[in-house]
Amino acid sequence: MAPSLVLVALFVLLALNVPIAIALALPVVAYFHWFTDLPMMMVGQKLFTNIASVPLMAVPFFILAAALMRTGGVANRLVELGTAMVGQYPGGLAMAGVLACTFFAAISGSSSATVIAIGGIMFPAMRKAGYDQRLALGPITTAGALGILIPPSIPMIIYGFVTETSIPKLFIAGILPGLFLSALLMGTTYAVAVRSGHRSGAPVSLRGKLHALRRSFWSLLLPVIVLVGIYGMPEMTIGGETFGGAGFFTPTEASIIAVVYAFIVGVFIYKELPLRRVPQVVRETAPLIGMLMFVITSAILLGFLVASLQIPLKISEAILSAHMPVWMFLLLVNVILFFAGDFMDAVPIIAIFVPILFPAARALGIDPVHFGIVVIVNLEMGTITPPVGLNLYVASGITKVPVYTVLRCVLPWMLAVIVSLLVVTYFPPLSTFLPDLLWAK
């Protein structure tokens, strides 16, 4: 009975718009205090033991790196590159926005940061060029979700922490699904533009494309540094000497390198981030980091309660006893996470549902990396579906367009995300091919 009260209290607090961190922690603390003999000191020790985690240190650093890149000129050059590459096609500016989101996703790790950085530049440009509201808003709002699928990804770090799955494997597994979704979004953009009668843009010469690529060199170098640093170079033998092989640093160390690199590029290379403004960027980012870490801390408490009640084990046994086939279980997971994404953000979804569903997935023989990518794509859906869809509110905030209008605009691109989810769910090699290839040894 008491665990049911915890669940009811959790959803009541969420419905009352109580901050997520408090809504997660308060019922759990109350349960341990009134319904168990467990000393509260042990709860605190458990909490500290879990939060003092090296992988979790990557979260605040990637958030800070994204903020420095957003204000340091990195996003501007990625938009220029995307426009030079695909701007000549019908709906070219909107397709360039999707391409720029793909590039920025590879260095930000955040969905909302991608929408802010690229949408703040592209939306006014598209409206000025005569694009209708749907084509100016839909692709950018939806493509921002790539920020949590293409590595580095903050939700992937948290999923890896919760399930003890290799974060480097999760990162590399997100590349092909991310590129697949990017291609679907660009194809949808092209189709909508052609149907709406948008004319082709001015063609860009090869020289112009090379110029845009050269200007974006420092922006594009960061994901190369992060990926090569984590995974290493392919092994090569030159003159009897072997080069390459293992990586040079961990994902956590990569996040710190990303911060240093973003600082150097923004302040000293692009010179669009004055040195005196850096402390202001840090101050503006600190509340977001604090809020997210508070949510993670509270989620760990909830996970401790769920584990102590053996809820994941019981659910896993129930699914196995029902002889549920893998395809049906994955469909059930998608339905659960879809509705959860309508009301919760990524971190509490991972904290609440993944510890419950993951043991059953493992018992059914589902690859933990594949399952992680399925979860992440579902979280992408959550960023563009009401009432909580964060990207909808971010896009509304930067464009001053009502949220319900933004929702109408993203509907065609939402179908592309659904297709991507089905492919990722029922075609595991899309997620597992690169990890299997790199870790085959």
C-alpha positions in Angstrom: 0.0 0.0 0.0 2.8 2.4 1.0 4.6 2.1 -2.4 1.4 2.9 -4.2 1.0 6.1 -2.1 4.5 7.1 -3.1 3.6 6.7 -6.8 0.3 8.6 -6.3 2.1 11.4 -4.4 4.7 11.7 -7.2 2.2 12.2 -9.9 0.0 14.6 -7.8 3.1 16.7 -7.2 4.0 16.7 -10.9 0.4 17.6 -11.8 0.6 20.6 -9.3 3.8 21.8 -11.2 6.0 21.2 -8.2 9.6 21.3 -9.3 10.6 17.9 -10.7 13.5 17.4 -8.3 11.3 18.0 -5.2 8.4 15.9 -6.7 10.8 13.0 -7.1 12.6 13.3 -3.7 9.8 14.3 -1.3 7.6 11.1 -1.5 10.7 8.9 -1.3 12.1 10.6 1.8 8.7 10.5 3.4 8.4 6.8 2.7 11.7 5.9 4.2 11.0 8.1 7.2 7.5 6.8 8.1 7.2 3.3 6.6 10.7 1.8 7.1 13.2 1.3 9.9 16.1 2.3 7.6 18.2 5.1 9.3 18.0 8.3 7.3 21.8 8.5 7.5 22.0 5.4 5.3 19.8 7.1 2.7 22.2 10.0 2.6 25.2 7.7 2.3 23.6 5.8 -0.6 22.8 9.1 -2.3 26.3 10.4 -1.9 27.9 7.1 -3.1 25.9 7.3 -6.3 26.2 11.0 -7.0 30.0 10.9 -6.5 30.3 9.4 -10.0 33.0 10.2 -12.5 30.7 9.7 -15.5 28.1 12.1 -14.1 30.8 14.9 -14.0 30.5 15.0 -17.8 27.0 16.4 -17.6 27.8 20.0 -16.3 30.9 20.3 -18.5 29.0 19.5 -21.7 26.3 21.9 -20.8 28.9 24.7 -20.2 30.6 23.8 -23.5 27.3 24.1 -25.4 26.8 27.6 -23.8 30.2 28.8 -24.8 29.8 27.5 -28.3 26.4 29.1 -28.7 27.8 32.5 -27.8 31.2 32.1 -29.4 30.3 32.1 -33.1 30.4 28.3 -33.6 26.6 28.1 -34.4 26.9 31.0 -36.9 29.5 29.2 -39.0 27.6 25.9 -38.9 24.6 27.7 -40.3 26.8 29.2 -43.1 28.1 25.8 -43.9 24.6 24.2 -44.0 23.3 27.0 -46.3 26.3 26.7 -48.7 25.7 22.9 -48.9 21.9 22.6 -49.5 20.7 26.2 -49.7 20.1 25.9 -53.5 17.3 23.4 -53.2 13.6 24.1 -52.6 13.3 24.8 -48.9 17.1 25.1 -48.9 17.3 27.4 -45.9 15.1 25.0 -43.8 17.2 22.1 -44.9 20.4 24.0 -44.0 18.8 24.5 -40.6 18.4 20.7 -40.2 22.0 20.2 -41.3 23.3 22.9 -38.9 21.3 21.2 -36.1 23.1 17.9 -37.0 26.5 19.6 -36.8 25.7 21.4 -33.6 24.2 18.2 -32.0 27.7 16.7 -32.4 29.2 19.2 -30.1 26.4 20.2 -27.7 24.8 17.1 -26.1 21.6 19.1 -25.5 18.3 19.3 -27.4 17.2 22.7 -26.1 20.7 24.2 -26.7 20.6 23.1 -30.3 17.2 24.7 -30.8 18.3 28.0 -29.2 21.6 28.2 -31.1 20.4 27.3 -34.6 16.8 28.4 -34.3 17.7 31.9 -33.1 19.7 32.4 -36.3 17.7 30.5 -38.9 14.1 31.5 -38.0 14.6 35.2 -38.7 16.6 34.4 -41.8 13.8 32.1 -43.2 11.0 34.6 -42.4 13.0 37.3 -44.1 13.4 35.1 -47.2 9.7 34.6 -47.4 9.3 31.2 -45.8 6.0 30.4 -44.3 5.8 29.8 -40.5 5.5 26.0 -40.8 8.6 25.6 -42.9 10.5 28.1 -40.7 9.6 26.5 -37.4 8.9 22.8 -38.0 12.3 21.5 -39.1 14.4 23.4 -36.6 12.2 22.6 -33.6 12.2 18.9 -34.5 15.9 18.7 -35.6 16.9 20.1 -32.2 16.1 16.7 -30.8 19.2 15.4 -32.6 21.2 17.0 -29.7 20.4 14.1 -27.5 20.9 11.3 -30.1 24.1 12.3 -31.9 27.1 12.1 -29.5 27.9 13.5 -27.1 24.5 13.2 -25.4 23.7 14.1 -21.8 20.7 11.6 -21.6 23.0 8.9 -22.9 25.4 9.6 -20.0 22.6 9.3 -17.5 21.3 6.1 -19.1 24.8 4.6 -19.0 25.1 5.6 -15.4 21.7 4.1 -14.4 22.2 0.9 -16.3 26.0 0.5 -16.0 26.2 0.4 -19.8 29.3 1.6 -21.6 28.9 5.3 -22.3 31.5 5.2 -25.2 29.4 2.4 -26.8 26.2 4.4 -26.4 27.9 7.4 -28.0 29.1 5.5 -31.0 25.7 3.7 -31.3 23.9 7.0 -31.7 25.8 8.1 -34.8 24.0 6.1 -37.5 20.4 6.5 -36.0 21.2 10.3 -35.7 22.3 10.6 -39.3 19.3 8.5 -40.4 16.9 10.8 -38.6 18.7 13.8 -40.0 18.2 12.5 -43.5 14.5 11.8 -42.9 14.0 15.3 -41.6 15.8 16.9 -44.6 13.7 14.7 -46.9 10.5 15.8 -45.2 11.6 19.4 -45.4 12.2 19.1 -49.1 8.8 17.4 -49.7 7.0 20.1 -47.7 8.8 22.9 -49.5 8.1 21.4 -53.0 4.4 20.9 -52.1 4.2 24.5 -50.8 5.7 25.9 -54.0 8.9 27.2 -52.5 11.4 28.1 -55.2 15.0 27.0 -55.3 17.6 29.2 -53.8 20.7 30.7 -55.5 23.3 28.0 -56.3 26.6 28.2 -54.4 29.8 27.6 -56.4 32.3 24.9 -55.3 34.6 27.8 -54.3 31.8 29.2 -52.0 31.2 25.8 -50.4 34.9 25.4 -49.8 35.1 28.9 -48.3 32.2 28.0 -45.9 33.9 24.7 -45.0 37.1 26.6 -44.3 35.3 29.1 -42.1 33.7 26.2 -40.2 36.9 24.2 -39.7 37.3 25.0 -36.0 33.6 24.3 -35.3 33.8 20.9 -37.1 37.0 20.0 -35.4 35.5 19.6 -31.9 33.4 16.5 -32.6 36.4 14.9 -34.3 38.6 15.6 -31.3 35.9 14.2 -28.9 35.2 11.0 -31.0 38.9 10.3 -31.9 39.9 11.0 -28.3 37.3 8.6 -26.9 37.6 5.8 -29.5 41.1 6.3 -30.9 42.3 6.1 -34.5 42.2 3.0 -36.7 45.4 1.0 -36.2 48.0 1.6 -38.9 51.4 0.1 -39.4 54.0 2.5 -40.9 57.7 1.4 -41.2 57.1 -1.4 -38.7 55.6 0.9 -36.1 51.9 0.6 -35.2 49.9 3.8 -34.7 46.4 4.3 -33.5 44.2 1.9 -31.5 42.9 2.7 -28.0 41.4 6.1 -27.2 43.2 8.9 -25.3 40.6 10.0 -22.8 37.2 9.1 -21.2 33.9 10.8 -22.0 34.2 12.8 -18.8 37.7 14.0 -19.8 36.3 14.8 -23.2 33.6 17.1 -21.7 36.4 19.1 -20.0 38.4 19.3 -23.2 35.2 20.5 -25.0 34.9 23.4 -22.5 38.5 24.4 -23.0 38.2 24.1 -26.7 35.0 26.1 -26.9 36.6 28.8 -24.8 39.7 29.0 -27.0 37.7 29.0 -30.2 35.1 31.6 -29.1 37.6 34.0 -27.4 40.8 33.7 -29.3 40.0 32.3 -32.8 36.5 33.6 -33.8 36.8 36.5 -31.3 33.0 36.6 -30.9 33.0 35.9 -27.2 34.7 38.8 -25.3 36.8 37.6 -22.4 34.9 39.8 -20.0 31.6 38.0 -21.0 32.8 34.5 -20.1 32.0 34.8 -16.4 28.5 36.0 -17.4 28.0 32.9 -19.6 29.1 30.7 -16.7 26.7 32.4 -14.3 23.8 32.0 -16.8 24.6 28.3 -17.2 25.1 27.5 -13.5 21.3 27.5 -12.6 20.6 25.0 -15.4 23.5 22.8 -14.2 22.3 23.0 -10.6 18.7 22.2 -11.5 19.8 19.2 -13.6 22.1 17.8 -11.0 19.3 18.3 -8.3 17.0 16.3 -10.6 19.6 13.5 -11.0 20.1 13.4 -7.2 16.4 13.1 -6.6 16.1 10.5 -9.3 18.8 8.4 -7.6 16.7 8.4 -4.4 13.7 7.2 -6.3 15.8 4.5 -8.0 17.0 3.4 -4.5 13.4 2.9 -3.4 12.4 1.1 -6.6 15.4 -1.3 -6.2 14.8 -1.9 -2.5 11.2 -2.9 -3.2 12.4 -5.3 -6.0 9.9 -3.7 -8.4 12.1 -4.3 -11.5 12.6 -7.9 -10.6 8.9 -8.5 -10.1 8.0 -6.8 -13.4 10.7 -8.8 -15.2 9.4 -12.0 -13.8 5.8 -11.1 -14.8 6.9 -10.3 -18.4 8.8 -13.5 -18.7 6.0 -15.6 -17.2 3.6 -14.0 -19.8 6.0 -15.3 -22.5 5.9 -11.9 -24.2 7.8 -11.9 -27.5 10.6 -9.3 -27.9 8.7 -7.3 -30.5 5.7 -6.9 -28.3 7.9 -5.9 -25.3 9.6 -3.3 -27.4 6.2 -2.0 -28.6 5.1 -1.8 -24.9 8.2 0.1 -24.1 7.6 2.6 -26.9 4.0 3.1 -25.7 5.0 3.6 -22.1 7.8 6.0 -22.9 5.7 7.9 -25.4 3.0 8.7 -22.8 5.7 9.4 -20.2 7.4 11.9 -22.6 4.1 13.8 -22.7 4.4 14.7 -19.1 8.1 14.4 -18.1 11.5 15.5 -19.1 14.3 13.1 -20.2 16.1 12.8 -16.8 13.1 11.7 -14.7 11.9 9.3 -17.4 15.3 7.6 -17.4 15.3 7.6 -13.6 11.7 6.2 -13.2 11.2 3.9 -16.1 14.6 2.6 -17.2 15.4 0.8 -13.9 12.0 -0.9 -14.1 12.1 -1.9 -17.8 15.9 -2.6 -18.3 16.0 -5.9 -16.3 13.1 -7.3 -18.4 14.9 -6.2 -21.6 18.1 -7.9 -20.5 16.1 -11.1 -19.5 14.6 -11.1 -23.1 18.1 -10.9 -24.6 17.9 -7.3 -25.8 21.2 -5.6 -26.3 21.6 -2.9 -23.6 23.1 -0.5 -26.2 20.2 -1.1 -28.6 17.7 -0.6 -25.8 19.4 2.6 -24.8 19.1 4.1 -28.3 15.4 3.1 -28.4 15.0 5.0 -25.1 16.8 8.0 -26.4 14.7 8.2 -29.6 11.6 8.0 -27.4 13.0 10.9 -25.4 13.3 12.8 -28.7 9.6 12.3 -29.3 9.0 13.7 -25.8 10.8 17.0 -26.7 8.2 17.7 -29.4 5.0 16.4 -27.9 2.8 18.4 -25.4 2.3 19.3 -22.7 5.9 19.1 -21.5 7.7 19.1 -24.9 10.6 21.3 -24.1 11.6 22.1 -27.7 8.1 23.5 -28.3 8.5 26.0 -25.5 12.1 26.8 -26.4 11.1 27.5 -30.0 8.1 29.5 -28.9 10.3 31.6 -26.6 12.9 32.5 -29.2 10.4 33.2 -32.0 7.5 34.7 -30.0 5.1 32.3 -31.7 2.4 30.6 -29.5 3.2 27.1 -28.4 0.1 25.6 -30.0 1.2 27.1 -33.4 4.6 25.6 -33.0 3.0 22.2 -32.4 1.0 22.5 -35.6 4.1 23.4 -37.5 6.1 20.3 -36.3 3.4 17.7 -37.2 4.9 16.6 -40.6 8.4 16.3 -39.1 6.9 14.4 -36.1 6.0 11.6 -38.5 9.6 11.4 -39.6 10.6 10.9 -35.9 8.0 8.2 -35.6 9.4 6.4 -38.7 12.9 6.7 -37.2 11.7 5.2 -33.9 10.1 2.2 -35.6 13.3 1.6 -37.7 15.6 1.9 -34.6 13.3 -0.3 -32.5 12.9 -3.2 -35.0 16.2 -3.0 -36.8 18.9 -3.3 -34.1 21.9 -3.3 -36.4 21.4 0.4 -37.1 22.3 0.9 -33.4 24.7 -2.0 -32.8 26.7 -2.1 -36.1 29.3 0.5 -35.1 29.8 -0.7 -31.5 30.1 -4.3 -32.7 32.6 -3.2 -35.3 34.8 -1.2 -33.0 34.6 -3.6 -30.0 34.8 -6.8 -32.1 38.3 -7.4 -30.8 
